[in-house]
Amino acid sequence: MATQSEQQILDGQTWEQFCDALKHAGQQVLRAEAPADAFTRAEGYRYLSRLLRVALEMHVEFADPDFPGFIIPSHETVKIGADNPDNLYLSARIDGKNEYRVSGTRGSVAALNFATKSGGYANKDGRMDGTGFIDAHAMQFAADGSFELVLSQQRQPGNWLPMQADSNQLLVRQTFLDRRLEKPAQIRIERIGAAAQPAPLDPAHLQEQLQRAAGFVDNTARIFADWAQGYRAQPNRLPPADQAVCQAAGGDPNIFYYHGYWQLEDDQALIIDIARIPGCDFWNLQINNYWMESLDYRYHRIHVNKHSATVNADGSVRIVLARSDPGVPNWLETAGHRLGTMCMRWIGASEKVHPTTRVVKLADLQQ
């Protein structure tokens, strides 16, 4: 006799439940406070389709913690929660009861770190709590840049990344100063003591995986729509974010975050001033759409960082967001948008210098 899961596979309920959950996610685009123009809503529906692509990779194709593999959870066409344009993100499914080996070569990226997480956006509360963290500064590398890193609950000699019993994800962040000049780390992951090959597809597992994928789409969209809604209370401001909230959503513990909301007319510009750049490993500022997707950095200048920003003689930095080029340094493009969100980060900063903002007429700035 077929089990309940098998019967739901046989009669089509599994697929119908998956599609119904995806349909429900569309309500996040139609929220009362969200912009109601066709452009923003079209971006919202595209955003859901992007979340679905990564959700299926994360929760179906690469969901086996006994045979983990890295996926890229945010990139040029999948963007989540103010994704950093200077980052290469990697994610792998793990199980805290196992032990894993990550190996490869360091590369030349400005920053590299590894974090184990529990929870995730597929869960209703959306929490992605840290269960272990190690930065490349604290790791040992061979002369050729090669390394091994062990993930386990029990301390190991050499490079070791802690896990807890509920750890279920390894998240790797590589941060570039200049993607054209730096080499990313080359890494792979394997479970220590894994069987030779995975078991055939289990119908019960597929049903659970599809539901988690749909839950990921709905919950991710909801979490960051909630964030954007909150930022609208202070338009054209960039205040410090609630760091605890950022960390609960999987943020990097090395980072101090700012989040804000911007809205400009075609004849306006937003000036963002940073009085001085403190000693730091890295900083950047980026422009996002309403759904907290970074704007298309492949074709538009939508962010500046420690390497690319022009610094004034007095050590200050002025960044200008405007529809058209005002002919000043550090211009960021709105890329066809009239509103959206924005994010700034300090990584390893000796102090947190808060940015200030003001809106001016674009013509005045150009003059």
DAZIGI-V997114 format. One record per pair of residues at least 6 apart in sequence whose ideal C-beta (glycine too) atoms are under 8 Angstrom apart, sorted by sequence separation. I is the first residue (numbers start at 1). J is the second residue. D is the distance in Angstrom with one decimal. If there is no record, write none. Layout:
# DAZIGI-V997114
i: [I;I]
j: [J;J]
d: [D;D]
This chain:
# DAZIGI-V997114
i: [7;8;28;34;35;62;72;74;83;94;106;119;120;141;150;176;247;251;264;277;288;289;296;297;311;312;320;325;334;346;34;62;73;119;121;140;155;287;288;295;310;346;2;62;75;119;120;139;150;152;176;243;262;286;287;294;309;320;5;8;62;74;119;150;151;153;161;246;286;294;322;34;61;118;119;139;148;149;150;151;152;153;174;309;318;320;321;322;323;30;117;118;148;149;150;151;152;153;174;246;286;318;319;320;321;322;323;344;29;102;117;147;149;151;153;318;320;321;322;58;74;117;118;172;243;272;304;317;319;321;57;75;116;117;243;29;58;74;115;116;134;172;287;304;28;29;72;73;116;151;240;241;286;287;54;72;73;115;116;240;241;286;29;72;73;115;140;240;241;285;26;29;54;71;72;114;115;132;140;151;170;239;284;285;310;28;54;70;71;96;113;114;139;238;239;284;285;310;70;71;88;113;238;239;284;309;321;26;70;94;96;113;238;283;284;25;69;112;113;237;282;283;54;68;111;112;236;237;282;53;68;111;134;236;262;22;25;54;68;134;223;234;235;236;280;304;50;51;134;234;235;236;254;50;65;133;231;235;236;304;50;51;64;65;66;132;231;232;277;303;22;62;63;65;106;132;231;301;302;62;131;132;301;302;47;66;68;131;132;227;301;58;65;131;228;300;302;236;238;277;285;287;58;96;106;114;116;131;132;300;131;299;326;328;107;277;295;324;105;106;276;295;296;323;326;327;105;106;276;277;295;322;326;105;106;128;275;104;105;150;274;295;103;104;273;274;322;103;273;274;103;116;273;274;287;295;320;102;103;115;116;118;272;273;287;101;102;114;116;119;271;272;285;287;101;102;116;118;120;271;272;287;289;101;102;118;119;120;271;272;290;292;100;101;117;118;270;290;99;100;116;117;118;269;270;289;290;99;100;117;269;270;288;289;99;116;117;269;287;288;116;117;268;288;115;116;287;288;114;115;286;94;96;114;115;264;266;269;285;286;114;115;264;285;286;102;113;262;264;285;112;113;284;285;112;283;284;111;112;228;283;59;111;112;228;282;283;111;228;283;109;110;227;282;109;110;225;280;281;282;283;55;96;107;109;110;224;280;281;96;97;102;224;278;280;281;94;96;280;96;100;221;264;279;280;285;96;278;279;95;96;110;266;278;94;95;109;112;265;278;94;108;109;264;278;93;94;107;108;109;263;264;278;93;94;107;109;263;277;92;107;262;276;91;92;107;261;262;275;91;106;107;171;173;261;262;274;91;105;261;262;90;91;104;105;260;261;274;275;89;90;104;105;259;260;273;89;104;259;260;272;273;89;90;103;104;259;272;273;88;89;102;103;258;272;87;88;102;257;258;271;87;102;257;258;270;271;87;88;101;257;270;271;84;86;87;100;101;256;270;271;86;100;122;255;256;269;84;86;100;101;122;124;255;268;269;99;100;123;255;268;269;86;98;99;122;126;254;256;268;269;98;99;122;126;254;267;268;271;98;121;124;252;264;267;88;120;123;126;256;258;266;267;269;90;92;122;126;258;260;73;121;121;68;70;121;65;238;177;238;175;231;240;228;227;240;239;70;130;238;70;70;129;135;238;69;128;130;133;237;68;127;128;236;68;127;128;236;68;126;130;236;67;66;65;67;66;177;66;177;178;67;177;178;67;177;66;117;64;115;115;81;113;80;113;63;81;81;111;80;60;63;81;60;63;59;60;59;59;60;59;58;55;56;59;55;58;55;52;55;55;51;52;51;81;48;51;51;111;110;111;110;175;48;47;44;82;25;21;28;34;14;18;22;25;29;14;17;18;21;25;28;9;17;21;24;28;31;34;15;18;22;34;14;18;21;22;25;33;86;6;9;21;28;5;6;9;31;86;5;8;33;85;3;84;3;85;5;84;82;82;85;82;83;84;81;83;80;82;85;79;80;79;79;85;86;85;86;76;76;76;111;50;47;43;44;47;43;44;43;40;40;43;35;34;82;84;82;84;39;39;40;35]
j: [13;14;34;40;41;68;78;80;89;100;112;125;126;147;156;182;253;257;270;283;294;295;302;303;317;318;326;331;340;352;41;69;80;126;128;147;162;294;295;302;317;353;10;70;83;127;128;147;158;160;184;251;270;294;295;302;317;328;14;17;71;83;128;159;160;162;170;255;295;303;331;44;71;128;129;149;158;159;160;161;162;163;184;319;328;330;331;332;333;41;128;129;159;160;161;162;163;164;185;257;297;329;330;331;332;333;334;355;41;114;129;159;161;163;165;330;332;333;334;71;87;130;131;185;256;285;317;330;332;334;71;89;130;131;257;44;73;89;130;131;149;187;302;319;44;45;88;89;132;167;256;257;302;303;71;89;90;132;133;257;258;303;47;90;91;133;158;258;259;303;45;48;73;90;91;133;134;151;159;170;189;258;303;304;329;48;74;90;91;116;133;134;159;258;259;304;305;330;91;92;109;134;259;260;305;330;342;48;92;116;118;135;260;305;306;48;92;135;136;260;305;306;78;92;135;136;260;261;306;78;93;136;159;261;287;48;51;80;94;160;249;260;261;262;306;330;77;78;161;261;262;263;281;78;93;161;259;263;264;332;79;80;93;94;95;161;260;261;306;332;52;92;93;95;136;162;261;331;332;93;162;163;332;333;79;98;100;163;164;259;333;91;98;164;261;333;335;270;272;311;319;321;93;131;141;149;151;166;167;335;167;335;362;365;145;315;333;362;144;145;315;334;335;362;365;366;145;146;316;317;335;362;366;146;147;169;316;146;147;192;316;337;146;147;316;317;365;147;317;318;148;161;318;319;332;340;365;148;149;161;162;164;318;319;333;148;149;161;163;166;318;319;332;334;149;150;164;166;168;319;320;335;337;150;151;167;168;169;320;321;339;341;150;151;167;168;320;340;150;151;167;168;169;320;321;340;341;151;152;169;321;322;340;341;152;169;170;322;340;341;170;171;322;342;170;171;342;343;170;171;342;151;153;171;172;321;323;326;342;343;172;173;322;343;344;161;172;321;323;344;172;173;344;345;173;344;345;173;174;290;345;122;174;175;291;345;346;175;292;347;174;175;292;347;175;176;291;346;347;348;349;122;163;174;176;177;291;347;348;164;165;170;292;346;348;349;163;165;349;166;170;291;334;349;350;355;167;349;350;167;168;182;338;350;167;168;182;185;338;351;168;182;183;338;352;168;169;182;183;184;338;339;353;169;170;183;185;339;353;169;184;339;353;169;170;185;339;340;353;170;185;186;250;252;340;341;353;171;185;341;342;171;172;185;186;341;342;355;356;171;172;186;187;341;342;355;172;187;342;343;355;356;173;174;187;188;343;356;357;173;174;187;188;343;357;173;174;188;343;344;357;174;189;344;345;357;358;175;176;189;345;358;359;173;175;176;189;190;345;359;360;176;190;212;345;346;359;175;177;191;192;213;215;346;359;360;191;192;215;347;360;361;179;191;192;215;219;347;349;361;362;192;193;216;220;348;361;362;365;193;216;219;347;359;362;184;216;219;222;352;354;362;363;365;187;189;219;223;355;357;171;219;220;170;172;223;168;342;282;344;282;341;352;341;341;354;354;187;247;355;188;189;248;254;357;189;248;250;253;357;189;248;249;357;190;249;250;358;191;249;253;359;191;191;191;194;194;305;195;306;307;197;307;308;198;308;198;250;198;252;253;220;252;220;254;205;223;224;254;224;206;209;227;209;212;209;210;210;212;213;213;213;212;213;216;213;216;214;213;216;217;216;217;217;249;217;220;221;281;281;282;282;347;221;221;221;259;214;211;218;225;206;210;214;217;221;207;210;211;214;218;221;203;211;215;218;222;225;228;210;213;217;229;210;214;217;218;221;229;282;203;206;218;225;203;204;207;229;284;204;207;232;284;203;284;204;286;207;286;286;288;294;292;293;294;292;294;292;294;297;292;293;293;294;302;303;303;305;296;297;298;347;293;291;289;290;293;290;291;291;289;290;293;290;290;341;343;343;345;336;337;339;339]
d: [7.9;4.8;8.0;7.1;7.7;7.1;7.6;5.0;7.4;5.9;6.9;7.2;8.0;4.9;4.4;5.1;6.6;6.5;6.0;6.8;5.4;6.2;7.3;6.3;5.6;6.8;6.0;5.6;7.8;5.8;7.9;5.1;6.7;7.8;6.8;7.0;7.7;7.5;6.4;4.1;7.4;7.9;6.4;7.9;8.0;4.5;5.4;6.3;7.1;7.2;7.8;7.7;5.6;5.5;5.4;6.5;5.3;5.5;7.8;7.7;5.3;3.9;5.1;6.8;7.9;7.1;7.9;7.7;7.9;7.2;6.6;7.3;7.9;7.4;5.6;7.0;7.0;4.3;5.4;4.8;7.7;5.3;5.4;7.4;7.5;6.3;7.9;7.8;7.7;7.7;4.9;5.2;6.4;7.3;7.1;7.9;6.1;6.6;5.8;4.8;8.0;7.4;4.5;5.1;4.8;7.8;5.1;6.1;5.6;6.9;6.6;6.2;5.7;5.4;6.9;6.2;6.9;7.9;6.8;6.1;7.5;6.1;5.3;7.9;6.7;6.7;7.9;6.6;6.3;6.5;4.7;7.4;7.3;6.3;6.5;3.6;6.6;4.9;5.8;4.6;7.2;6.9;4.6;6.1;7.3;5.9;7.3;5.4;4.1;8.0;7.3;4.3;6.1;6.8;7.2;6.0;7.8;6.7;7.7;7.5;5.8;3.8;7.9;6.3;4.5;4.7;6.3;5.6;4.4;6.3;7.2;7.0;5.5;7.3;7.7;7.3;8.0;7.5;5.9;6.7;6.8;6.5;5.7;5.9;3.7;7.6;7.7;4.5;5.5;7.7;6.8;5.3;4.9;5.0;7.9;6.5;7.9;5.5;6.8;7.4;7.5;6.6;7.6;6.6;3.7;5.7;7.7;6.7;5.1;7.0;7.6;4.5;4.0;6.5;7.1;5.6;6.4;7.5;6.5;5.3;6.8;5.2;4.7;4.3;7.6;4.0;7.5;7.7;5.4;6.1;5.4;7.2;7.0;7.5;7.4;7.8;7.9;7.6;6.0;7.5;6.7;6.7;5.5;5.4;7.0;5.4;6.2;7.4;5.0;6.8;7.0;6.7;7.4;4.7;5.0;7.6;5.9;5.3;7.7;7.0;6.8;7.3;6.8;5.1;7.6;5.0;5.6;5.0;7.4;6.9;6.9;7.2;5.5;3.8;6.8;3.4;3.8;6.8;5.7;5.9;6.7;5.6;6.0;6.0;7.5;7.2;7.0;5.9;7.5;6.8;5.4;6.8;6.4;4.3;6.9;4.6;6.2;5.6;6.4;6.5;5.9;6.2;7.3;7.2;5.2;6.4;6.4;7.2;7.1;4.2;4.5;7.9;6.1;6.8;7.0;6.5;7.4;7.1;7.1;4.0;4.7;7.9;6.3;7.2;4.7;6.2;4.6;7.6;6.1;6.2;4.6;5.5;4.8;5.3;6.3;7.4;5.4;7.1;7.4;7.7;6.3;6.9;7.5;6.8;6.6;4.5;7.3;6.8;7.5;7.8;4.7;6.1;5.3;7.6;5.4;7.4;6.7;7.2;7.3;8.0;6.8;6.6;7.3;7.8;7.7;6.1;4.3;5.4;4.9;7.8;6.4;4.3;7.9;7.2;7.3;7.9;7.6;4.3;6.7;7.5;7.5;7.7;5.9;5.9;6.8;5.5;7.5;6.3;5.7;7.1;6.2;5.2;7.2;7.6;6.9;5.8;7.2;5.4;6.7;4.1;4.5;7.0;7.7;5.5;4.2;4.6;6.6;6.5;7.5;4.4;6.5;7.4;5.3;7.3;4.3;7.0;7.7;3.9;6.3;4.5;5.8;5.7;7.5;6.1;7.4;7.8;5.3;6.5;6.6;4.9;6.6;6.7;6.4;7.6;7.8;7.0;5.3;6.2;7.0;5.4;5.4;7.6;7.3;7.3;7.7;7.8;7.3;6.5;7.2;4.3;7.6;5.4;7.1;7.9;7.3;7.3;5.8;7.2;5.3;5.7;6.2;6.4;7.2;7.5;7.1;7.4;5.2;3.9;5.9;6.7;4.5;5.4;6.4;4.1;6.2;6.2;7.2;5.6;4.7;7.1;7.0;7.7;4.5;7.3;5.5;4.6;6.6;6.2;3.6;5.3;6.4;7.4;4.4;7.6;5.5;7.9;7.1;4.6;3.9;5.7;7.4;7.6;6.8;7.1;6.8;7.6;3.6;5.1;4.3;7.5;7.1;6.9;7.7;4.7;6.1;6.7;5.2;5.7;7.4;4.6;6.2;4.8;7.3;6.4;7.8;6.7;6.4;7.1;4.7;5.8;6.6;7.5;5.8;6.4;5.3;4.3;6.4;4.1;7.3;7.2;5.0;6.5;5.7;6.0;4.6;4.0;7.4;6.0;5.8;6.9;5.6;6.7;6.7;5.9;7.5;7.3;5.9;5.4;6.4;5.5;5.6;7.5;7.4;5.9;5.0;6.7;7.6;5.1;7.7;7.1;4.0;4.7;7.9;6.6;5.1;6.4;7.1;3.5;7.3;7.8;5.2;5.0;6.2;7.6;7.0;6.0;5.4;7.5;7.5;7.8;7.9;5.8;6.1;6.6;5.3;5.6;4.3;7.2;6.7;4.1;6.6;6.5;5.0;7.5;7.5;6.2;5.3;5.5;7.2;7.2;5.9;7.7;7.6;8.0;5.5;7.5;5.9;5.5;7.0;5.6;6.1;5.1;6.7;4.3;5.0;4.5;7.2;7.1;7.4;5.5;5.6;7.4;7.5;6.9;5.5;5.5;7.3;6.3;7.3;5.4;7.1;7.5;7.6;5.3;4.4;4.5;5.2;5.2;6.5;6.4;4.7;7.4;7.1;4.2;7.6;5.7;6.1;6.0;7.6;7.7;5.3;6.4;7.4;7.0;5.3;5.4;7.4;7.0;7.6;5.3;7.5;7.8;6.7;5.0;7.1;5.1;6.5;4.5;6.7;7.7;7.9;5.0;4.4;7.6;7.5;6.6;7.3;6.3;7.2;6.0;5.6;5.8;7.3;5.5;7.8;6.5;7.6;7.2;6.9;5.0;7.4;6.4;6.6;6.6;5.6;7.1;7.2;7.9;5.8;5.7;5.1;5.1;6.0;5.7;7.4;7.5;3.6;7.8;6.4;6.8;6.6;5.4;7.0;5.5;7.1;6.4;5.3;6.5;6.9;6.2;5.3;8.0;3.8;7.3;4.9;7.9;6.6;6.0;5.7;7.4;7.8;7.7;6.8;6.2;6.8;8.0;7.4;5.2;7.6;7.4;7.5;5.4;7.6;4.7;7.9;5.1;6.8;7.8;4.4;5.9;4.2;7.4;7.9;5.4;6.2;4.0;6.8;7.4;7.2;4.1;5.4;6.8;5.3;4.5;6.4;6.0;5.5;6.5;5.7;6.9;5.8;5.8;7.0;6.2;7.0;8.0;6.7;7.2;6.8;7.1;6.6;7.2;4.4;5.3;4.7;7.6;4.7;7.8;6.7;3.4;4.0;3.9;4.7;6.8;6.7;6.0;5.4;5.9;7.7;7.8;7.5;6.3;7.7;6.5;5.4;7.8;7.8;5.7;5.1;7.6;5.1;7.2;6.4;5.1;5.6;7.3;6.6;7.5;5.6;3.8;6.2;7.0;7.7;7.9;7.0;6.7;5.7;5.1;7.1;7.0;5.5;5.2;5.0;7.0;7.5;5.6;5.2;7.8;6.8;4.2;7.8;7.7;3.6;5.5;7.0;7.2;4.9;5.5;7.5;7.5;5.6;6.3;7.9;4.7;5.6;7.6;6.0;7.3;5.7;6.3;7.4;5.4;7.4;5.8;6.8;6.8;8.0;4.0;7.1;7.7;7.9;7.7;6.4]
